[in-house]
Each structure stands twice: as structure tokens, then as C-alpha cells.
Amino acid sequence: MGAVNTSLPTLNISTYKFVTLADPEALRAQLQGNAAANHLKGTILLAEEGINLFLAGPAEGVRAFVDYLRADARFADLAPKESWSAATPFLRLKVKVKREIIRMNHPSIRPEAGRAPSVAPAVLARWLAQGQDDEGRPVVTLDTRNAFEIDHGTFAGAIDWRITKFSEFPQAVLDHRDDLTGKTIVSFCTGGIRCEKAAIYLQDIGLDHVYQLEGGILKYFEETDGAPGWQGGCFVFDEREALGAQLTPLRADAATPPAR
């Protein structure tokens, strides 16, 4: 693992949790107020199915906001992924209530009711290095992200169905199901939220030996420096554009948002 540069002034976090929220509108106002008071920018998405957030700001403000979230029993176990940058890569703070925190258009997929098995980054790295899982089955990595994200980087040999939005994923699975049969399937995405729903869907249609990459690509970078298997960068939905395996922007000028 490489050293993370904590000398940079801006702390970036991303995290999500599938948990029933009966009061997303009331929660929206509360989180908006606290995040603004802590000088944070970025996006918080709330829905009946849970929370998804990407925020940045001074470290003390970010940590104070995380502590505020964890004081709510529904979010007590949140473990945000962290990276650092020279400037805040968001222009403003947005807190929104949506129908889904990640849209799949399959309301029967309820991660809170039970996740698919996950595989730790170190275990996936070992499987990729040895060319099979620990039971001798071939391993395929299934990229659940959109095509333009994948074009910035992905695992060598990863399955890429060129989807343009996550709601296209279920039909793509049905179209290519035979290609997955008999293999160990590891679904992955940026931070874990899409591959969590994807893995449940794969199980629901009867595929065996399905896993999700725990923590997504960002956690894989954090724990393995991207080796073995990763090629390129990881697209992120902010002004940094893409991060390398050291969790720093690939573009030197990507940390500061352009004037608009």
C-alpha cells in the first residue's frame, strides 16, 4: 500500500448505506444545515432506501459531520472512504431526496434485507494473481459502471457491456447470462453502491458464485494500490475527474473547479 498524502488541505469522503429512512425530507433539512455549518461541499442523496454521499472540505469539518451522522443509530456504522486534494472539487452543496439513491428500477432489490457475499480487495487481488478463485473456478470481473467511466480505467479483461446508465444493467445481464454461467463473478463499481445491487440481481436470476467487491474500486486502491489487475484510473463524479491508484487526481489541474 502506498502512503496517502494527508498534507493536502481538503478531505474528500464517499459513503453510502442501504437503510430504511421514513423521514428523508426532514433529514434533508437537518443534513443540509450541518454540512453547510461545517463548510462542506458536494452531494448528499437521500431516499426511502438509504443515503449516498460525496463531500469535501476542511478535515475538521468533514469529521464533525461524520460524527453528527453517526450519532443517528441508522448511520452509526458508516465508514467513509477518504482521499485528499489541494482544493475542494465541488462548486456547491446539494442535498436531494430521490426515489432511489442509485437508480436500478427494480424495487424488489432491497440490499437492507440481505447483501450478496462480498470479497475483500486482498482476496480479489490473490484470485487475479493466481488466475482462479480458491476452489479452482475461473474468475470474471464484471464492471457495473457506465461506459464513459470504464473508459478511464478498469480491471484487465473486465466484462464491459457498454451500458449508458445503471438501469440498463438488468437487461444486459439477461442478454449475456450464458457468458457468466459456471464462473465466479465479482461485480465492482466505484465505491460499492452499484455492485451491491448488481450482485443481488445476479443471485436473484439464479447465478451461483456471485460476489461484490467490498468497498469498490476506491477500497481496492486503498488496500492494494491497484495491483494486480487494474489498468488506468477511476472516474469520480467531481472536478478531479479521475483518481489513480494512489487516490490522487491523474490530472495535475483537476483539484480546482473551473469558474462558472
Disulfide bonds with the S-S distance in Angstrom:
none
